[in-house]
Amino acid sequence: MYVLAAIVSLTLLGLLLGFLLGLAGKYLKVESSPLLDAIEALLPGSQCGQCGFIGCKPAAEALANGNAPATICPPGGSALAEQLALLLGLDLDLSDVKEPELLVARVSEATCTGCTRCFKVCPTDAIVGAPKQIHAVVADACIGCKKCIDVCPTECLQMHAIEVTLRNWRWTKPVTAKAEVNTMGEALC
């Protein structure tokens, strides 16, 4: 009898609190700017901090307020900068933007002590392992932010170029005909 009363009272309490949370979520919702949401959707969302901000949301806020250039995200490269400039209506000069070199971390098994410092700072959980065990890096998840290298006490992590395989190979973008004509015209003059 007491067990049934406890089950019924906890169920009613759960339903009441769930209803109150639903009302609070509906009426106390903080509206955000659609521009801010669009900018944040374009950013990688890895919270790597390479832009100088804590994460992608503060970077998006700085972009929306005009306090940051469209070239703020190093992992995004010029493609992301072009998309951000188009969205924000900015003129963009990509002459000083260099394409990011695609690097991934690798663990040297001979020197890894399993201290777990590296996977505690990894923003994408690309490093797997257990305490006092050798760790490994999941190359598909690694964004090359180098945070793990900064905290590794044995220097067992190194950055390596991504190996080109059939899975990640991309055709290089061809030179446009307009750019070819301009270079040919300059060469003839």
Secondary structure, 3 states (H helix, E strand, C coil): CHHHHHHHHHHHHHHHHHHHHHHHHHHCCCCCCHHHHHHHHHCCCCCCCCCCCCCHHHHHHHHHHCCCCCCCCCCCHHHHHHHHHHHHCCCCCCCCCCCCCCEEEEECCCCCCCCCHHHHHCCCCCEECCCCCCCEECCCCCCCCCHHHHHCCCCCEEEEECCCCCCCCCCCCCCCHHHHHHHHHHHHC
